[in-house]
């Protein structure tokens, strides 16, 4: 199966120290875990993860 993920984000005003509030949902297997780790590194931990 191909892992499925969706990303939604918005930029609140006024800007804050963390301008992006990002919610990510993953459905999948080991490959999804790799994607999770990669996104986490790329965004310096600014993701809020919601696993389903």
Secondary structure, DSSP 8 states (H G I E B T S, - for coil): ---EEEEEEEE-SS--SS-EEEEEEEE-SHHHHHHHHHHHHHTTT-EEE---
